[in-house]
């Protein structure tokens, strides 16, 4: 089963954790292909759905991926803060769950 199929199946079943994992995998692929905006747009609404569990590996990895998508280098450190030019009015706002 491909990433797109896994994502669609998780969405149909309402399996949010599986949807997050599939979206994270697809977002990583798109990140490597230079499709940062698409990756962010895919992952942000799924991440925003969660209201708890932010100490889990899945959500921590999504948080790290958000940071990487908003930085110009592909290996931004997880504890880094956003550059001054990346703010809530930018093309890459933080999800509402305050990932920074």
GIRAQUI-V635643 format. One record per backbone hydrogen bond with DSSP energy under -1.0 kcal/mol. NH is the residue of the N-H (numbers start at 1). CO is the residue of the C=O. If there is no record, write none. Layout:
NH:CO  NH:CO
This chain:
6:2  7:3  8:4  9:5  10:6  11:7  12:8  13:9  15:10  16:14  19:15  20:16  21:17  22:18  23:19  24:20  25:21  26:22  27:23  28:24  29:25  30:26  31:27  32:28  33:29  34:31  35:30  39:35  40:36  41:37  42:38  43:39  44:40  47:43  48:44  50:47  56:53  60:56  61:57  62:58  63:59  64:60  65:61  66:62  67:63  68:64  69:65  70:66  80:77  86:83  90:87  98:95
